[in-house]
Amino acid sequence: MLVDNVDEYKIYPYYWRILTELPHRKGTPCKILTHEKNNSVRIEFEDGYKVFTSRYHIRRRDKYRNYEVKSEREHSNRRS
């Protein structure tokens, strides 16, 4: 999903980067709601789903980067 609207980028400035937890969410834009102790955060995805997670599971989005999710086959080929 390419960021076409600058307002969307400002509202959801992070994206989910972990494949092992919530693999269907990889690359999905999100925002931080609260910072908790021990480097944990509460985040919200575009569809309203909220989750507590480690701060390391999200990264700041780049306006010009494409965040399409790779297929499971592409990931398995990379590990081989």
ROSE-4610 file (N, C-alpha, C; in Angstrom, 1 decimal, always signed):
// ROSE-4610
residu = [M/M/M/L/L/L/V/V/V/D/D/D/N/N/N/V/V/V/D/D/D/E/E/E/Y/Y/Y/K/K/K/I/I/I/Y/Y/Y/P/P/P/Y/Y/Y/Y/Y/Y/W/W/W/R/R/R/I/I/I/L/L/L/T/T/T/E/E/E/L/L/L/P/P/P/H/H/H/R/R/R/K/K/K/G/G/G/T/T/T/P/P/P/C/C/C/K/K/K/I/I/I/L/L/L/T/T/T/H/H/H/E/E/E/K/K/K/N/N/N/N/N/N/S/S/S/V/V/V/R/R/R/I/I/I/E/E/E/F/F/F/E/E/E/D/D/D/G/G/G/Y/Y/Y/K/K/K/V/V/V/F/F/F/T/T/T/S/S/S/R/R/R/Y/Y/Y/H/H/H/I/I/I/R/R/R/R/R/R/R/R/R/D/D/D/K/K/K/Y/Y/Y/R/R/R/N/N/N/Y/Y/Y/E/E/E/V/V/V/K/K/K/S/S/S/E/E/E/R/R/R/E/E/E/H/H/H/S/S/S/N/N/N/R/R/R/R/R/R/S/S/S]
num = [1/1/1/2/2/2/3/3/3/4/4/4/5/5/5/6/6/6/7/7/7/8/8/8/9/9/9/10/10/10/11/11/11/12/12/12/13/13/13/14/14/14/15/15/15/16/16/16/17/17/17/18/18/18/19/19/19/20/20/20/21/21/21/22/22/22/23/23/23/24/24/24/25/25/25/26/26/26/27/27/27/28/28/28/29/29/29/30/30/30/31/31/31/32/32/32/33/33/33/34/34/34/35/35/35/36/36/36/37/37/37/38/38/38/39/39/39/40/40/40/41/41/41/42/42/42/43/43/43/44/44/44/45/45/45/46/46/46/47/47/47/48/48/48/49/49/49/50/50/50/51/51/51/52/52/52/53/53/53/54/54/54/55/55/55/56/56/56/57/57/57/58/58/58/59/59/59/60/60/60/61/61/61/62/62/62/63/63/63/64/64/64/65/65/65/66/66/66/67/67/67/68/68/68/69/69/69/70/70/70/71/71/71/72/72/72/73/73/73/74/74/74/75/75/75/76/76/76/77/77/77/78/78/78/79/79/79/80/80/80]
x = [+0.8/+0.0/+0.9/+0.8/+1.6/+0.9/+1.6/+1.0/+0.7/-0.5/-0.9/-1.4/-1.9/-2.4/-1.5/-1.0/-0.1/-0.8/-2.1/-2.9/-2.9/-3.0/-3.0/-1.7/-0.6/+0.7/+0.9/+0.3/+0.4/-0.4/-1.6/-2.5/-1.9/-1.4/-0.8/+0.7/+1.5/+3.0/+3.8/+3.3/+4.0/+3.4/+4.2/+3.6/+4.1/+3.3/+3.6/+4.6/+5.7/+6.8/+7.1/+6.4/+6.7/+5.8/+6.4/+5.6/+5.2/+6.0/+5.7/+4.4/+4.2/+3.0/+2.1/+0.8/-0.2/+0.4/+0.7/+1.3/+0.4/-0.9/-1.8/-1.8/-1.1/-1.0/+0.3/+1.2/+2.5/+2.4/+3.0/+2.9/+1.7/+0.9/-0.4/+0.0/-0.5/-0.2/-0.9/-0.3/-0.8/-0.3/-0.9/-0.5/-0.3/+0.5/+0.7/-0.3/-1.0/-2.0/-1.3/-0.6/+0.1/+1.4/+2.3/+3.6/+3.5/+3.9/+3.8/+5.3/+5.4/+6.7/+7.3/+8.6/+9.4/+9.3/+9.2/+9.3/+8.1/+6.9/+5.7/+4.8/+4.0/+3.1/+1.7/+0.7/-0.6/-0.8/-1.1/-1.2/-2.6/-3.0/-4.3/-4.0/-4.6/-4.5/-5.6/-5.5/-6.5/-7.9/-8.1/-9.5/-10.0/-9.2/-9.6/-9.2/-8.5/-8.0/-6.9/-6.9/-5.9/-5.2/-3.9/-3.1/-1.9/-1.6/-0.3/+0.8/+1.9/+3.1/+4.4/+5.5/+6.8/+7.0/+7.7/+8.0/+8.8/+9.5/+10.3/+9.5/+8.2/+7.4/+6.8/+7.1/+6.6/+7.8/+7.6/+8.6/+7.9/+8.7/+8.1/+8.0/+6.9/+6.7/+7.5/+7.9/+8.5/+7.4/+7.2/+6.2/+6.3/+7.4/+7.6/+7.9/+7.7/+8.0/+6.7/+6.8/+5.7/+5.7/+4.6/+4.5/+3.7/+3.7/+2.9/+3.5/+2.6/+3.0/+3.5/+4.6/+5.1/+4.4/+4.3/+3.6/+4.4/+3.8/+4.5/+5.6/+5.3/+6.3/+7.6/+7.5/+8.6/+9.4/+8.7/+9.4/+10.1/+9.5/+10.2/+11.4/+11.3/+12.4/+13.6/+13.3/+14.4/+15.2/+14.5/+15.1/+16.0/+15.7/+16.4/+17.9]
y = [-1.2/+0.0/+1.2/+2.0/+3.1/+4.3/+5.2/+6.3/+7.4/+7.5/+8.6/+9.8/+9.7/+10.8/+11.1/+12.4/+12.8/+12.7/+13.0/+13.0/+11.6/+10.6/+9.2/+8.8/+9.3/+9.1/+9.7/+10.9/+11.6/+10.9/+10.3/+9.7/+8.3/+7.6/+6.2/+6.2/+6.8/+7.0/+5.7/+4.6/+3.4/+2.2/+1.1/-0.1/-1.3/-2.4/-3.6/-4.4/-4.8/-5.4/-6.9/-7.5/-8.9/-9.9/-10.9/-12.0/-13.1/-13.3/-14.4/-14.2/-12.9/-12.6/-11.7/-12.1/-11.4/-11.3/-12.5/-12.4/-11.7/-11.8/-11.1/-9.6/-9.1/-7.6/-7.1/-7.9/-7.4/-6.3/-5.2/-4.0/-3.1/-3.5/-2.7/-1.4/-0.3/+1.0/+1.0/+1.6/+1.7/+3.0/+3.2/+4.4/+4.0/+4.7/+4.4/+5.2/+4.4/+5.1/+5.5/+4.5/+4.8/+4.1/+4.7/+4.0/+3.5/+2.2/+1.6/+1.3/+0.6/+0.3/-0.8/-1.0/-2.1/-2.1/-0.9/-0.7/-1.3/-1.4/-1.9/-0.7/-0.9/+0.2/-0.4/+0.4/+0.0/+0.7/-0.1/+0.4/+0.2/+1.0/+0.8/+0.7/-0.3/-0.4/+0.4/+0.6/+1.4/+0.9/-0.4/-0.9/-0.9/-0.3/-0.1/-1.2/-2.3/-3.3/-2.8/-3.1/-2.6/-3.7/-3.5/-4.6/-4.0/-4.7/-4.3/-5.1/-4.5/-5.2/-4.5/-5.1/-4.5/-3.4/-2.4/-1.3/-1.7/-2.9/-3.4/-4.0/-4.2/-4.8/-3.8/-2.6/-1.5/-0.7/-0.1/+0.8/+2.0/+3.2/+4.4/+4.2/+4.7/+4.6/+5.6/+5.3/+6.2/+6.6/+7.8/+8.3/+7.6/+7.3/+6.9/+5.4/+4.6/+3.2/+2.4/+1.3/+0.4/-0.6/-0.8/-1.7/-3.0/-3.4/-4.6/-5.8/-6.7/-7.9/-9.0/-9.6/-10.6/-11.9/-12.8/-14.0/-15.0/-16.0/-16.9/-17.6/-17.9/-18.6/-17.8/-16.5/-15.6/-15.6/-15.6/-15.6/-16.9/-18.0/-19.3/-19.5/-18.9/-19.0/-18.2/-17.1/-16.3/-17.0/-17.8/-18.5/-19.6/-20.2/-21.4/-21.1]
z = [+0.0/+0.0/+0.0/-1.0/-1.2/-0.6/+0.1/+0.8/-0.2/-0.6/-1.6/-0.9/+0.3/+1.1/+2.3/+2.3/+3.4/+4.7/+4.8/+6.0/+6.6/+5.7/+6.2/+6.8/+6.2/+6.8/+8.2/+8.4/+9.7/+10.7/+10.3/+11.3/+11.7/+10.8/+11.0/+10.6/+11.5/+11.1/+11.3/+11.7/+11.9/+11.1/+11.0/+10.4/+11.2/+11.1/+11.8/+11.0/+11.6/+10.8/+11.1/+12.1/+12.5/+11.8/+11.3/+10.6/+11.5/+12.6/+13.5/+14.4/+14.7/+15.5/+14.6/+14.5/+13.7/+12.2/+11.6/+10.2/+9.2/+9.4/+8.4/+8.5/+9.6/+9.8/+9.3/+8.8/+8.4/+7.3/+7.6/+6.6/+6.8/+7.8/+8.0/+8.8/+8.4/+9.1/+10.5/+11.4/+12.8/+13.5/+14.6/+15.4/+16.9/+17.6/+19.0/+19.8/+20.7/+21.6/+22.9/+23.5/+24.8/+24.8/+25.6/+25.9/+27.3/+27.5/+28.8/+29.3/+30.4/+30.9/+30.1/+30.3/+29.7/+28.1/+27.6/+26.1/+25.4/+26.1/+25.4/+25.1/+24.0/+23.5/+23.2/+23.3/+22.8/+21.4/+20.4/+19.1/+18.5/+17.5/+16.9/+15.4/+14.7/+13.3/+12.6/+11.3/+10.5/+10.7/+10.9/+11.1/+12.5/+13.4/+14.8/+15.7/+15.3/+16.1/+17.0/+18.3/+19.2/+19.8/+20.1/+20.7/+21.5/+22.6/+23.4/+22.8/+22.5/+21.9/+22.3/+21.9/+22.1/+21.1/+21.5/+20.6/+19.4/+19.5/+18.4/+17.3/+17.5/+16.5/+15.5/+15.7/+14.8/+14.3/+13.2/+12.6/+12.1/+12.0/+11.4/+9.9/+9.4/+7.9/+7.2/+6.0/+5.0/+4.0/+3.7/+2.8/+1.4/+1.0/-0.4/-0.5/+0.5/+0.5/+0.3/-0.4/-0.6/+0.5/+1.2/+2.3/+2.0/+0.7/+0.4/+1.1/+1.5/+2.2/+1.2/+1.5/+0.7/+1.0/+0.0/+0.2/+1.1/+1.7/+2.6/+1.8/+0.5/-0.3/-0.5/-0.7/-0.8/+0.5/+1.7/+2.9/+3.2/+2.8/+3.0/+2.1/+0.9/-0.1/+0.5/+1.2/+1.7/+2.8/+3.6/+4.7/+4.3/+3.1/+2.6/+2.3]
